[in-house]
Amino acid sequence: MKHLISLPPNVVKHYHELENKNKQEWYVDSDPKEKHVGSGGGTAHILSRCRASESNEMFSQWLKKEHKIIIHGGGQSRRLPAYAPVGKVLTPLPVFRWSRGQRLHQKLMDLQLSFLTKILQKSPSHLNTLVASGDVLLLNEAILPEIPDADIVCVGLWTEPSQAKNHGVFFLERKNTDRLAFMLQKPNDEKIKELMKDYDFLIDVGVWLLSERAVNTLMKKSGWNEQNQKFINGTPDFMDLYGDFGLKMGTQPAEQDQDINELDVAVLVLNEGEFYHFGKSRELIDSCVMLQNRILDQREIWHRRIKPHPSIFTLNAVTNIKFHREHRNIWIENAYIGQNWNLHKDHVITGIPENNWNLDLPAGICLDIVPVQNDKFCLRPYGYYDDFKGNIFNPDTQWMGQPLTDWFKQRGLNIDQIPSGDGDIQDARLFPILDQSALTEDFIRWMIQGDADNTHQAEKYSKAPKFSASDIHAGTNLQRLYNQRMQYSRKIIPALARNHENSIFYQLDLKDMAHQYMEAELPLPEELTKKANGMSRIHDQMFRAKIQQYRGKEGSGHEQKAFELLKDTMVESGITHLMQPELDLLSDQIVWGRSPVRIDIAGGWTDTPPYCLINGGKVINFALNMNGQAPLQCFVKRGNKYSIVFRSIDLGIEEEVTTYEELSNFQEVGSAFAISKAALVLAGFSPTFCQKKYASLTEQLKDFGSGLEINTLAAVPKGSGLGTSSILAATILGTIADACNLGWDKIELGKKTLVLEQLLTTGGGWQDQFGGLLHGVKLIETAPGFDQTPVLKWLPDHLFHQSGLKSRMMVYYTGITRVAKNILAEIVRGMFLNESEVLSILKDMQYHVLETFESIQRGNYEDLGRVIEESWRLNQRLDEGTNPPEVQKILDKINPYLSGKKLAGAGGGGFMFMIAKDEDAAQKVKEILTQDPPNSRARFVDFDLSDSGLLITRS
């Protein structure tokens, strides 16, 4: 996927270095200098320039090659002056208090891309170009609707007429639900209310998906000559995408243009979408307030810092003042605010170098100090509501909340002496360029408050060279601006760590934070004590391990401690009371437990601690018998001696245990009976978990009334991906619990298995054991917290009983195995560190579970292949090793015949679940892999849905 970003010309030269972006993935450019081309012309321009930088092939051929996201962020930013030099799309945004995995230096574009990427990935293949506005953030905390098949798909949100009047508005015929009838730009209330009788309406949020046909039409309307691969007039003709091209779209277009009228245009309605605008200074603060408060559930907000007012934001800034209740609507970023500053409300304060000023900033005044040249600063004060529009001689043109002409009169200055080009305030050279020594509190105060009698400051202003807003746009020293921001940020990082109970420190992307510590050579914060929040301590240890790794030192001790803390916390929360096993077996009786395996089709990994402890988990899986049998079995009977005898039927080995020490050595690497030993320990055959205290295991067994013989059978290859070890553990626990009268039901067995795996240090989540313990097709969900008791929703199992569909479903053993422990540890490290990419994928997985649930619930089995294919894609995003070359070779042979497939479990090998496009395709797949298997072990396996889950009987 290629990212094309339109930015101010000055930023283009330095973008990849400043933002640490790969030039192969990120193409940046600016609109033509010669003329204004609009968002449509700008889209045509950046596409043509990107093509020219990469290839000599025809534009239409190049366009087909890969998906593209175009973000327009190169405007003049008149109404948000603070970020005009970099473009609104690079506006720094605060870490939101409910978030996990955000970064301290995140920009608006970082947050935009999550949704934009998701929508483009889900689009029909011919919709391969997405265009978005750079000053809008869209969130959609719901299943993304199916994207219509059209030439153009525009994203729309429901709203009221009073809000719609400020935007482009889509009108849809009610009988033709998703097709655009026509679009209007900023229609008034009366017009919208009149049209509401016959049409539904939605606001345009600036996100459009374009097909190749639509892009080629846009290029043509912008003056592109396909034959000679150039614009007829050298640069694109003016074309506003939203206000010109858009008015000619739809079944009843507002304006006529045959080429555009013929395009099929649909609207993607986000019923639960959220729209945040960052076009103005006040919108910057208003949108951030709404974002901070979009989640009020205190359980999702770790820190308890209470601000005097929620509209105060300090980012990358040193602030030595205290805020009070009268302070509101204050944005401080990349700034040093000394203790002698006095603030009020409605301020945007940016770029302030370190100072000792005694400065009172009146309400409604903003201050921006911009680094220019090698060592100078441009002083830019302005008003909170200034829009930098109008002629400087017009008394209605505002600056700092008053007529610009009055500002000059109050200071005894002649406005005629200000160069301004054609008189537009944007081009008026109002802002003085000064040495840092000349940047004094007296001069700033004069600029803001005025004093006609202060001729010294007036003379200083008159003599100083000056920049216009446009000059600042082009003349900012971006390296100095970024360096100052980073210096301030690194000064506050240690304070955030010290104040972790009241800050967002341990919910940040700690991998990124560890990199910051390494680069800035910051000293490690104090290690958290036992008094700290349990999850914070776990995060802290892995954070320390990562810093040590970055510094080339050994960090395994901290990493081991993180896993031990998780284990201890999980065990402590999972063992609510001690056990007292009681013999419930006749002398010749056998208790027989047997369980199916599970195939996970959506949500795998979201069930894994610590992710599920913080966010809850969601998984859909099937319980399957293999070749007519439940393949995981356990037999328990009384022993002839006061000892415990373990036998593995499939491995052909046995071991006799007579001491607690031998029983508790289940963590030894390579122990064949580790699971069985840990199960007995949890069942109370251990001083740690038993109500009574015994001098020895022999003494306990005498009191118990017998020894035990535990026989196990796993008729599934190791590394199968079918949840074998976890389900076998649950089966052993259940069989022992039955023989020892412990009274554990299936839910309790699943929770005990989670504890058992922590004792074994294999980790893992809960979906495997619940997948096998519980029958059928089911959605399994847990809430955040250490109590991972699942809520179950059984799904219809018609797909296993409809012969036409059942015959298209195949389970194939690839003969390739991959043990999940190492994979698991790597992914869990990402969870410990709140890695933003890991958490984003896991969140996508949870939404995908809901989409899969709805597909099955609706009986939309034709869609089942697609959702399983998406699960496979998500697994590969999380771990690229999920699909090794050996597996891909298998898929290359059969992919044309499949509607969906995925490897079971963590992937990489083992069993593959496949759905063929039809019965003939299924037969073809079987023929191909039977005649040309990848290895001597590979084979198809008969399967059926288990209607019992774990089944325990007695002889």
Number of C-alpha atoms within 10 A of each C-alpha: 16 16 19 22 24 27 28 23 20 19 23 17 13 14 19 15 11 13 11 9 12 10 13 10 12 16 22 24 24 21 25 15 9 8 11 15 21 21 25 25 25 28 28 27 25 22 23 20 14 17 18 15 10 10 10 10 12 14 19 15 10 17 20 16 10 11 18 23 21 25 26 26 23 25 22 20 24 20 21 24 30 26 20 26 29 26 24 31 28 20 21 19 22 21 23 20 23 20 15 25 23 25 23 22 17 15 18 19 21 17 16 20 17 16 16 22 16 12 18 21 14 14 18 15 14 16 28 22 26 25 22 23 19 28 25 20 24 21 17 13 14 16 18 20 13 12 20 18 16 20 19 25 26 25 22 25 21 20 12 13 20 13 13 23 19 14 18 21 28 29 24 25 18 13 9 11 14 18 22 26 24 23 29 24 19 17 18 14 15 12 13 22 16 10 12 15 8 13 20 18 27 25 28 22 23 22 23 25 31 23 24 18 15 22 23 18 15 22 25 18 21 26 20 24 14 15 8 9 15 15 19 15 11 10 22 28 24 18 23 18 19 23 18 18 19 25 25 24 27 25 17 17 18 16 18 12 14 10 14 21 20 14 19 17 26 27 26 22 21 20 14 14 16 16 16 18 17 22 17 21 26 20 15 21 24 18 18 23 18 13 19 18 14 13 15 11 9 10 12 15 17 21 19 13 14 8 12 14 16 19 20 20 20 16 22 25 26 22 19 12 13 10 16 12 10 11 19 21 24 24 21 23 26 27 25 22 23 17 14 13 15 15 22 19 20 24 27 27 24 25 23 24 20 13 14 14 16 15 18 16 20 16 17 19 24 28 23 22 23 25 27 22 14 10 11 18 25 26 24 24 21 24 24 25 19 22 20 22 15 15 19 25 15 14 13 14 20 24 23 19 15 14 16 20 20 15 20 16 14 13 19 16 19 11 18 11 9 17 15 18 11 10 15 16 26 21 20 22 20 23 22 20 24 21 12 14 7 14 20 17 15 14 19 21 17 17 22 21 16 19 16 14 11 13 13 10 20 20 11 14 20 16 11 12 14 21 23 22 24 18 16 22 22 19 19 22 20 21 15 16 20 15 13 22 22 17 15 21 21 20 15 15 19 18 13 16 18 15 14 20 17 14 18 24 25 26 26 23 25 29 24 22 22 24 16 18 20 18 12 13 11 14 9 15 15 10 12 17 9 8 7 12 12 15 17 17 21 24 25 26 24 28 28 23 23 27 23 18 16 17 16 9 11 14 19 16 12 19 22 14 17 24 22 16 18 22 22 15 17 24 19 13 14 19 14 8 10 15 19 17 23 17 21 18 19 12 11 9 14 20 21 24 26 29 32 35 31 32 26 27 25 30 29 27 27 29 26 21 25 25 23 23 20 17 21 21 30 27 29 25 23 24 30 29 22 19 11 12 17 25 19 27 25 28 23 24 23 25 17 13 15 21 20 24 19 21 21 17 15 13 11 8 11 14 11 14 16 17 15 17 12 12 22 16 15 22 15 10 9 8 11 17 20 18 24 25 26 26 28 21 22 23 22 21 26 24 17 13 18 19 15 14 12 15 9 15 23 20 14 23 22 13 13 17 16 21 21 22 19 25 20 24 18 20 15 18 16 16 22 27 29 29 26 26 20 27 30 30 26 33 34 32 27 33 27 27 23 25 26 19 15 18 12 14 12 18 17 15 22 31 22 25 32 28 28 28 23 21 22 18 16 16 22 23 27 32 32 31 31 29 33 35 29 25 23 23 27 21 23 23 22 22 17 16 16 19 13 25 16 20 12 15 13 15 18 14 17 14 19 17 12 10 12 12 18 15 18 20 23 19 20 18 21 25 19 20 17 17 16 19 13 11 16 17 16 11 16 21 21 21 27 28 28 26 23 20 17 21 22 16 18 25 18 20 24 25 19 24 25 18 18 27 22 14 17 20 14 11 16 12 15 15 14 21 20 18 24 23 20 21 26 22 17 20 26 18 15 19 17 13 15 22 21 14 11 13 20 12 12 16 15 9 13 17 15 12 20 21 21 22 27 26 29 23 27 29 29 30 25 26 29 23 18 24 27 25 18 18 18 12 18 20 14 15 21 16 12 13 18 13 8 12 15 17 10 8 10 18 18 15 12 14 18 19 22 24 16 17 24 28 19 17 12 16 8
